[in-house]
Amino acid sequence: MDDLHIRPASAGDLPAVLAFWASSAEGTSISDDVAGVTRLVERDPGALLLAERDGRLVGTVIAGFDGWRCHLYRLAVDPGHRRQGIGSALLAAAEERFTALGGRRGDAMVLDRNERAHHAWRAAGYGPQEQWTRWVKPLTA
């Protein structure tokens, strides 16, 4: 893993990140556009972490901290680079970020239908919290 570099995203990375998510992430989000990801990076410059190998984007995770909770989103690894520890390295970097910010517990948004992701999250020490259901309301049409 010495050739893996993890760093925060910058504004110049965002088109590549969106293209990466289109090919490597499961599902889509209402915020998967330049405006949505730009807002994230401007508001919290360290939240979007990128994993690169040989200058190529091979993984992402959003490690958002709102001062109360540590939220993980968009953990994605290039299909050709899976099972090489990239997801684990991204989660370790996210957890280090949370700890440095004073976070106490991380939670992850994981699609119910994404069984492969369930295994990865469990291997990283995460588990479903059965007593909660996510409730959402779109704020834009």
C-alpha positions in Angstrom: 0.0 0.0 0.0 3.0 2.3 -0.1 2.0 3.4 -3.6 -1.5 4.5 -2.3 -1.9 8.3 -1.6 -4.9 9.6 0.3 -5.7 13.3 0.2 -8.6 15.7 0.4 -10.2 16.7 -2.8 -9.9 20.1 -4.3 -12.2 22.0 -6.7 -10.2 20.8 -9.7 -10.8 17.2 -8.8 -14.6 17.4 -8.9 -15.3 16.5 -12.5 -13.1 13.4 -12.2 -14.8 12.5 -8.9 -18.3 12.7 -10.5 -17.1 10.5 -13.4 -15.5 8.1 -11.0 -18.8 7.8 -9.0 -20.7 7.1 -12.2 -18.5 4.1 -13.0 -17.5 2.9 -9.5 -20.1 3.8 -6.9 -23.3 2.0 -6.3 -26.4 4.1 -6.6 -26.7 7.9 -7.1 -27.4 10.8 -4.8 -29.4 14.0 -5.3 -26.1 15.8 -4.7 -24.2 14.0 -7.4 -23.5 17.1 -9.6 -20.9 19.8 -9.7 -22.9 22.2 -7.6 -23.5 19.6 -4.9 -19.9 18.4 -4.6 -18.6 22.0 -4.8 -20.7 23.0 -1.9 -19.3 20.0 0.1 -15.7 20.9 -0.6 -16.2 24.6 0.0 -18.0 24.0 3.3 -15.7 21.3 4.6 -12.5 21.1 2.6 -11.2 17.9 4.3 -14.4 15.9 4.0 -14.0 14.4 0.5 -11.0 12.0 0.6 -9.5 10.6 -2.5 -7.3 7.6 -2.9 -4.8 7.7 -5.8 -2.4 5.1 -7.2 0.1 6.2 -9.8 -1.8 9.5 -10.1 -5.1 7.7 -10.9 -8.2 8.0 -8.8 -9.0 4.6 -7.4 -11.2 5.4 -4.4 -13.3 7.9 -2.5 -15.1 8.4 0.8 -16.9 11.4 2.2 -16.1 11.8 5.9 -18.5 14.6 7.0 -18.5 15.9 10.6 -21.2 18.3 11.6 -19.8 18.9 15.1 -22.2 16.3 16.5 -21.9 13.1 14.4 -19.4 11.6 12.0 -21.1 10.6 8.7 -19.5 8.4 6.0 -20.8 8.5 2.5 -19.7 7.5 -1.0 -17.1 4.9 -0.1 -16.3 3.7 -3.6 -13.3 1.8 -5.0 -12.6 1.3 -8.7 -13.8 -2.3 -9.6 -10.3 -3.2 -11.0 -8.7 -2.2 -7.7 -11.1 -3.8 -5.2 -9.9 -6.3 -2.5 -6.5 -4.5 -2.3 -7.1 -2.6 1.0 -8.1 0.7 -0.6 -11.5 0.9 1.1 -9.9 0.0 4.4 -7.2 2.7 4.0 -9.9 5.3 3.1 -11.9 4.4 6.2 -8.8 4.5 8.4 -8.1 8.1 7.0 -11.7 9.1 7.6 -11.7 7.7 11.2 -8.4 9.6 11.9 -10.1 12.8 10.6 -13.1 12.2 12.9 -10.9 11.5 15.9 -8.9 14.7 15.3 -12.1 16.7 15.1 -13.4 15.2 18.4 -15.8 12.8 16.8 -17.0 9.8 18.9 -18.8 7.5 16.6 -19.0 7.1 12.8 -22.1 6.1 10.9 -22.3 5.1 7.3 -25.0 5.3 4.6 -25.0 1.8 3.1 -27.5 0.7 0.5 -29.6 -2.2 1.7 -29.3 -4.0 -1.7 -25.5 -3.6 -1.9 -24.6 -7.0 -0.3 -20.9 -6.6 -1.3 -20.7 -3.4 0.6 -22.3 -5.0 3.7 -19.3 -7.4 3.9 -16.8 -4.6 3.5 -18.4 -2.4 6.2 -18.7 -5.4 8.6 -15.0 -6.2 8.1 -14.2 -2.6 9.0 -16.1 -3.0 12.3 -19.4 -1.3 11.3 -22.8 -2.9 11.7 -26.4 -1.9 11.1 -28.3 -0.1 13.8 -31.6 -1.9 13.5 -33.6 0.5 15.7 -33.2 3.4 13.2 -34.7 4.0 9.8 -33.6 6.8 7.7 -36.3 9.3 6.9 -35.8 11.8 4.1 -37.5 14.7 2.5 -36.2 16.2 -0.8 -35.7 20.0 -0.3 -35.6 20.7 -4.0 -37.9 19.6 -6.8 
